[in-house]
């Protein structure tokens, strides 16, 4: 009799063991491990903040929430801070790093060839020398691009201000992706017969003076690409332009909320979310970062700040309003 009891007990223990093993393998987040994820953000402003939140939510949507320790670091626009943060993540042997904005990704890529790095709020990974190609990055960097429809934005300026013949552009010389957008803007404006007056800045303290210079040269509008320095200084910019009754057409909708007039915008939260989903695939072992193509947004939302239009005395065409209110 006692032999039967022993056999039954052993069988029960085996069943429990099998059930426990099945439980540990369920889900995408692995078995009992706590993953270390570093997040380095270049500077604090709404677009980058939205991308950051999207990334965290994207990870959580795939089961990486309570089992992930996220180390949030903000460089406050300082290169030495970026380098220090990058070295910290390397020394702590993080499982994954999200770099928000091009300088942050470049600092991380210079610091390690081993830790998987995902980027977001980056316009062109190839020009920034972060990947071999968008289709097959090849190294330890991939992510999402915020390349916005520059040509459509120039067309939007011409639609809202059909008599505008001189348009200013304001951007940072420190960001290669801003330079790329500026070149595209100038080329398309030239095709449309619009003269472009260029003003560049190297830090936030330059923005106000650069805006005043553009105003003094008689520009009828100012275009701002997705530029982190200018985005951080949007209140200073619109303070000058509003007084001169000159509209600002930025590259993304967070700057519309801060006083810009209109744009076809990327969605930084969604781009961050996409990066989070990519991160989940890396942490779960489903994909290797070097094999993951750069992801982008294909649909761009038209956003108009009607209050700004009213304050500046600008009449928005009905066709534009109709599209923006879809």
N, C-alpha and C positions, 0 to 999 in steps of 0.2 A: 504493500500500500504506500509505504513511504517513498518507494521508487517512483510511483506514478506522480506523487506530489512534487518531487524534485524535477521530473521532466516537465510538468505543467508550469512550474515556476520559471524554469529556464526558457520555455517557449514564450511565456508572458514577457520576460525581460527582452527577448529578441524582438518581439513586436513593438515594444516601447522604443527600443533602439532604432528600429526601422522608421517609426513615426517621427522620432526626433530628427533623424537624418533627412527625411523628406522636408520637414519644417525649415531646416537650416538652408536648404537650397532654393526655397521659394522666393520669388520676387527678383528684381534686378539689382538690389543693393548688396548682395553678398551675404556671408554668414558670420554675423557677429563682429565684423571689423568696423572700426570707426575711421573714416577717411578724413585726411587732412587736405583741405582745399584753401589755397591762398587767393585773395582777390586784391589786386593792386589797381587803384583808380588814379588817373592823372591829377584830376582836380574836381572839386565839387561844383556841379551845376546840373540843372534839371535833366538834360538829355543823358548824361553819364549816370546820374542817380537812377534814372528809369531803366537803363541797361543793366545796372547792378541788381536791382530788384527783380528784373525779368530773369536773370541768370539763376538767382536763388530759387525762384518759383519754378523754373524749368527743371532744375535738379530735383526739387521736391515732387514734381509731377511724375517722375519716374522712380520714386521710392527712396531718393537720397535726401533725407531730412534729419531725422533724429540720429542717424548713424553718420552724420557728417559734421565735422568741426570746421567752420569757415572763419578764416582769419582775415578780417576786413582792414585794409590799409589804404590811406589816401595820401598821395605825395604832395598835395597842395601846390601842384605846378612846379615843383622843384626837382631838377635832375638828380642832384645828390641824394635826395630822399628816395627817388625811384631806384637808384643803384643800391642803397642800403636795404630797402624793402626786398629787392630781388635777391640779394645775398642772404637775407634772413630766411626767405622761403626755401632757398637751396640748402642752407645749413640745417633746416628743420625737416628736410626731405619730404616736402609735401607731395601728395599723390597727384595733384592737379593744380594749375594756376590759371585764373582768369585775369587777363590784362585788358583794362578798359582805356582805349585810346592808343594811338600809334607809339608815342614815346614810351608808354608803359610796356607795351609789347616788345619794343626794341631793347629796353633795359633787361627784361626777363630773358629774351632770346640770347643776349650777350652773356648772361650769367649762367645758363645751363643748356646743355644739349640732351639732357636725360629726362627731365620732368616734362610731362605733356603740358603745353601752353595753349590756351584758347584765347582768342582776341575778340573784342567787339568794339563798336564805335571806331572802326578802322576803315579807311576808304579803299586803299589799294595795297594789298599785302606784297605784291611783286615789287612795286616801286619802293616800298619801305624795306625791301630785302629781307622779308620775313619768311617767304616761301619760294619754292622753285617755280610753281605755277598754281593758279587757282584750282585747277582740276585735280592735281596731285601734288600737294604741298611738299611731301618728301622728307621733311625733317621732324621737328617736335612742336611745330606751330600750325594751327588752323583756326577757324572761327567764322565769324559773320562780318560781312562788309556793310558799311552804311553809305555806299556810293549812291548819291541821290541824283535825280533827273535834272542835271544842270541846264540842259537845253530847254526842257519844258519850263523851267523856272524863268529863264530869259524870255521865252515866249509869253509867259504870264505877265511879266513886266510890260511887254509891248502891248498886250491886250488891255491891261488896266490903264496904262499910260501911253496911248497911241501916239502922242506928240513928243514923247521923251526921246531926245537925240543924244543926250549925254548922261551916262550912268556911272556912278562910282562903284568900286569894289574895294572892300576892306578885309584884310586877312593877315595871318601871322606868317612870317618868314621862317619860323622855327618848325613848322609842320609841313612835311613833304606832301601830305594829302591835301592840305589847303592850297598849296601851289598847283597841284594837279587840277583841282576844281577851278582855280582861277584861270588856268590856261584854257580849259574847256569853255568857260564863260566868255572869255575875251574872243575866242575864235568864233563862237556862235553869234555873239553880239556884232562882230564885224560883218558877218554874213547878212545880218538884218539892218546894216547901215547905222548901227549905234556906236557912238564914240565911248570908249571906256577910259575912265580916269582911275588910276591905281593908287592905293595907299596901303602901306604895309606897317606892321607893328611887330615888336619882339617881346613885349610883355604888356600886362594889363594897364600899366601907367601910360602907355603910348596911345591908347584908344581914343581918348577924348580929343587930343591934339590932332590925330589923324582924321577924325570926323570933322573937326573944324576946318581942316585944310580942304577936304572934299567939298564942304559947303561953300567955302570961299571961291572954289573953282567953278561954281555954277552947275553942279550935277543936279539932275531932276529926280534921282532915286539912288539908293545905295544897295548893292547886293553883298550879302555876307554868306560865304560857304559854311559848311559844318566845321567850324574852327573853335577849338576849346578856349583859346585866349579871348577871342571876341565874345563868345558865348558867356564867359564869366563876367564880361564888362558891358553886357547889353544895356543895363540901366544908364550907364554913362554915355553910351552911344545914342540912345533915343532921347536923352535929355538935350543933346545938341540938335539932332535931326527934327524933333518935334517942334522946337522953337523956330526952325527954318522952314517948317511945313514940307519936309522932305521924307518920303516913306522909305522904310527899310524892308527889303525882301530877303529874308534869311533862308538857310538851307533846311531848316527843320522846325516842327511846330511848337516846340517848347519856347522858341524865341518869338513866335507869334504871340504867345501868352505874355511874354515880357515886353511887348510893344512893337513887334514887327507887323507888317501889313498882310502879306499873303505868301503862300508857298505850296509847292507839291512836296509833301514831307515823308521821310522815312519814319518808322515807328521804333524808337529805341528800346522800349520795353519788349516788343516782339523779337527784336534782334538779340537782346539779352536772353530771352526765353529760349530761342533757337540754340544759342550757345550752351545753355544749361542742359538741354536735351542731348546735345553733342557730348557734353561732359559726362552725363550719365552713361552713355555708350562706352566711353573711355574707362570709367571707373569699374564698370561691370565686366570689362574685358571683351565687349562685343565688337569694338573697333579700335584701331590704332590711329593716333592723331595724324600721322604723316600720310595716311591713306584717305583722310576725310576731306572732300572738296570744300572750298570756301563757300559758305551759304550766303544768299542775298535775299532781299525783299523785291518782289516783282510788282506789287500794286502800291501806288503812292496816292495818298489822300490829299485832296486840295483843301487847304485850310485858309480861312479869311477872318481877319479881326475887323469886324464891322464898326466897332467903337473907334478904333484907330482911324479908319477911313473917314468917319464922320468928323473926328477932331481935326483931321488934316484937310477936310473939304474935298475929298476924293469920292467920286461916284463909281461904285463897282458895277461893271456890266452885269446885266441880268443873267446872262449865260454862265458867268463865273459863279454867281451866287447860287444858281440852280445846281451846279455841279458840286459846290462846297456843301450844300445842305442835303445831299443824298444820304 
